[in-house]
Amino acid sequence: MFLSIFFGIILPFIGTTLGSAGVFFVSRKHSFYRTSTLSGFAAGVMVAASVWSLIIPAVEMSAKLGLFAFLPMLCGFWAGVAFLLFTEALLSSKNKQKEGKDTLFLLAVVLHNIPEGMAVGVAFALAVSQGSDAALVSAFMLAVGMTIQNIPEGAIISLPLADKGYSKSKSFIFGSLSGIAEPVFALISLMFSSVSAMILPYLLGFAAGAMIYVSANELIPEAKGTKGCIFFLLGFSVMMVLDVALG
C-alpha cells in the first residue's frame, strides 16, 4: 500500500513535467507557435479545468447544504479573484508589467494544483482508513486521471513562456515546478485528512476564481482573431473530454 500511495502522490507531478517538456519539441518558427493560438488554447484548458475539476467537485462536496451547496465554492471563488487583484496591484506598483503578467499566470496554475493535490491526498487517506483494496484502486485511478490532465496544463505554461522570450530550459523548469504543489499538498492532506476535507470546497473555488480571472484578464484578450478563438475552443474541448472521461 505504501508504494501505491507514493506513486499515486508523485504521478500528477510527473504529468506536469511531461507536458512541460513539450517546449523542446515545438519550434518557435512553427505556425502553431504564436501568442494568439497559445493564449487561446491555454485559456480554454484553464476555463474547462476550472469548471470540471474545481467548481463542479466543490459544489458536489457541499451537497449537504442543499440549495446553498454553491456557497463554499462561491466564497472561495471570489476570494481567489480578490487575491489575484491584490497581487496584480502589488506587482503593478513595482513597474514590472511583463514579469507581473507571467507571475499571475504561473500563480493561478500553482493555486489550481493545490486543491487537486489535496483531493488526491484525501482519497488515499480514505483508502488507508477503510483498509479497502477497492478504495485504494479508486484513489490511484484518481491520481492517474490527474496525471493525464496535467500534461496539457504543463504545456500551456512552458510553451507561452518560451514564446515570450524565455529560454526553453527555463520555460521547462517553470512549467515543471508549477506542479510541485500537487504532491506537497497531497502529502499534507494525507496527514491532516479530516481538516483537508472540510476546507477543500473553499480551496477548489479559490483556485477556480484565480484561473478564470487570469484567463479573462490576460489570456483571452491575447487570443486575437478567429484562430485564437478556435484554439480556445480546442483547449476547452480537450480539457473537458479529459476531465469527464477520467472523472
C-alpha positions in Angstrom: 0.0 0.0 0.0 2.8 2.4 0.8 4.3 2.1 -2.7 0.9 2.7 -4.3 0.3 5.8 -2.2 3.8 7.1 -3.0 3.4 6.6 -6.8 -0.1 8.0 -6.6 1.1 11.2 -5.0 4.0 11.7 -7.3 2.3 10.8 -10.6 0.4 14.1 -11.2 3.8 16.0 -10.9 5.2 13.6 -13.5 2.3 14.5 -15.8 3.0 18.2 -15.5 6.7 17.6 -16.2 5.9 15.6 -19.3 3.7 18.3 -20.6 6.3 21.0 -19.9 8.8 19.0 -21.9 6.7 19.7 -25.0 8.6 23.0 -25.2 11.6 21.1 -26.5 9.7 19.7 -29.5 7.9 22.8 -30.8 9.8 25.2 -33.0 9.4 28.9 -32.4 9.1 29.3 -36.2 6.2 26.9 -36.5 2.9 28.5 -37.4 1.3 26.9 -34.3 3.8 28.7 -32.1 2.1 32.1 -31.9 0.9 34.1 -29.0 -2.8 34.2 -30.1 -3.1 30.4 -30.6 -1.2 29.5 -27.4 -3.1 32.0 -25.3 -6.4 30.8 -26.7 -5.5 27.1 -26.1 -4.3 27.9 -22.6 -7.4 29.9 -21.7 -9.6 27.1 -23.0 -7.8 24.5 -20.9 -7.9 26.7 -17.8 -11.6 27.5 -18.1 -12.6 23.9 -18.7 -10.4 22.7 -15.8 -11.9 25.4 -13.6 -15.4 24.1 -14.3 -15.0 20.3 -14.3 -12.0 19.9 -12.0 -12.8 22.6 -9.5 -16.2 24.2 -9.5 -18.4 21.1 -10.0 -16.5 19.0 -7.5 -16.6 21.8 -4.9 -20.4 22.1 -5.3 -20.8 18.3 -5.1 -18.7 18.2 -1.9 -21.1 20.7 -0.3 -24.3 18.9 -1.4 -25.4 18.5 2.3 -26.1 22.3 2.3 -29.0 21.7 -0.2 -29.9 24.9 -2.1 -26.8 26.6 -0.7 -24.4 23.9 -1.9 -22.8 26.6 -4.1 -21.9 28.8 -1.2 -18.5 27.5 -0.1 -17.4 27.4 -3.7 -18.6 30.9 -4.4 -16.9 32.3 -1.3 -13.7 30.6 -2.3 -14.1 31.8 -5.9 -14.3 35.5 -5.1 -11.5 35.1 -2.5 -9.4 33.8 -5.4 -10.3 36.7 -7.6 -9.6 39.2 -4.8 -6.3 37.6 -4.1 -5.1 38.0 -7.7 -6.5 41.5 -7.9 -4.4 42.4 -4.8 -1.3 40.6 -6.3 -1.7 42.3 -9.6 -1.9 45.7 -7.9 1.2 44.9 -5.9 3.1 43.8 -9.0 2.0 46.9 -10.9 3.2 49.2 -8.2 6.7 47.7 -8.8 6.5 48.6 -12.6 7.1 45.0 -13.7 4.3 44.7 -16.2 5.6 41.8 -18.3 7.0 39.9 -15.3 3.8 40.7 -13.4 1.6 39.0 -16.1 3.8 36.0 -16.2 3.8 35.7 -12.4 0.0 35.9 -12.3 -0.3 33.2 -14.9 2.1 30.9 -13.0 0.5 31.7 -9.7 -3.0 30.8 -11.0 -1.9 27.4 -12.2 0.0 26.7 -9.0 -3.1 27.7 -6.9 -5.1 25.3 -9.1 -2.7 22.4 -8.3 -3.1 22.9 -4.5 -6.7 21.6 -4.2 -6.1 19.0 -6.8 -3.2 17.6 -4.8 -5.4 17.8 -1.6 -8.1 15.8 -3.4 -5.6 13.0 -4.2 -4.3 13.1 -0.6 -7.9 12.9 0.9 -8.7 9.9 -1.4 -5.6 8.0 -0.3 -6.4 8.9 3.4 -9.9 7.4 2.9 -8.4 4.2 1.4 -6.0 3.9 4.4 -8.8 4.4 6.9 -11.0 1.8 5.2 -8.2 -0.6 4.6 -10.0 -1.5 1.3 -8.3 -2.5 -1.9 -11.2 -1.1 -3.9 -10.8 2.3 -2.2 -7.0 2.2 -2.9 -7.6 1.4 -6.6 -10.2 4.3 -6.8 -7.7 6.7 -5.2 -4.9 5.5 -7.6 -7.1 5.9 -10.6 -7.9 9.5 -9.5 -4.2 10.2 -9.4 -3.8 8.7 -12.9 -6.6 10.9 -14.1 -5.0 14.0 -12.6 -1.7 12.9 -14.3 -3.2 12.8 -17.7 -5.0 16.1 -17.2 -1.7 17.7 -16.1 0.0 17.0 -19.3 -1.7 19.8 -21.3 -1.5 22.0 -18.2 2.3 21.7 -18.2 2.4 22.5 -21.9 0.3 25.7 -21.5 2.9 27.1 -19.1 6.1 26.2 -20.8 5.1 27.0 -24.4 3.8 30.5 -23.8 6.8 31.4 -21.7 9.1 30.3 -24.5 7.0 32.3 -26.9 7.6 35.4 -24.7 11.4 35.1 -24.9 12.3 32.7 -22.1 14.8 30.0 -22.9 13.4 26.5 -23.5 15.2 25.2 -20.4 13.9 27.9 -18.2 10.4 27.5 -19.6 10.5 23.8 -18.9 11.7 24.3 -15.4 9.0 26.9 -14.6 6.4 24.6 -16.2 7.6 21.6 -14.3 7.8 23.4 -10.9 4.3 24.7 -11.3 3.2 21.1 -10.5 5.3 20.6 -7.4 2.5 21.9 -5.2 0.4 18.9 -6.0 2.5 16.2 -4.3 3.3 18.5 -1.4 -0.3 19.2 -0.6 -1.3 15.6 -1.3 1.0 14.6 1.4 -0.2 17.3 3.8 -3.8 16.3 3.1 -2.9 12.7 3.8 -1.6 13.7 7.2 -4.5 16.0 8.1 -7.3 14.4 6.1 -10.2 15.5 8.4 -9.3 19.2 8.2 -8.5 19.0 4.5 -11.9 17.5 3.6 -13.6 20.4 5.4 -11.8 23.2 3.6 -11.4 21.6 0.2 -14.6 23.1 -1.4 -13.4 26.6 -0.5 -9.9 25.9 -1.9 -11.3 24.5 -5.1 -13.4 27.6 -5.5 -10.4 29.8 -4.7 -8.3 28.1 -7.4 -11.2 28.4 -9.9 -11.6 32.1 -9.3 -7.9 32.7 -9.8 -7.7 30.7 -13.0 -10.8 32.2 -14.6 -9.6 35.7 -13.7 -6.3 35.2 -15.4 -8.0 33.6 -18.4 -10.4 36.5 -18.8 -8.0 39.3 -18.0 -4.7 38.1 -19.6 -5.1 35.2 -21.9 -8.4 35.7 -23.8 -7.5 39.3 -24.8 -4.3 37.9 -26.4 -6.2 35.2 -28.3 -7.0 37.5 -31.1 -9.0 36.7 -34.2 -10.6 33.5 -35.4 -7.5 31.4 -35.0 -7.3 32.3 -31.3 -11.0 31.6 -30.8 -10.7 28.2 -32.5 -7.7 27.3 -30.2 -9.7 28.5 -27.2 -12.5 26.1 -28.1 -10.0 23.3 -28.9 -8.3 23.7 -25.5 -11.7 23.8 -23.8 -12.8 20.7 -25.6 -9.6 18.7 -24.9 -9.7 19.5 -21.2 -13.4 18.9 -20.9 -13.1 15.5 -22.5 -10.1 14.6 -20.2 -12.0 15.8 -17.1 -15.2 14.0 -17.9 -13.6 10.8 -19.2 -11.2 10.4 -16.4 -13.6 11.5 -13.6 
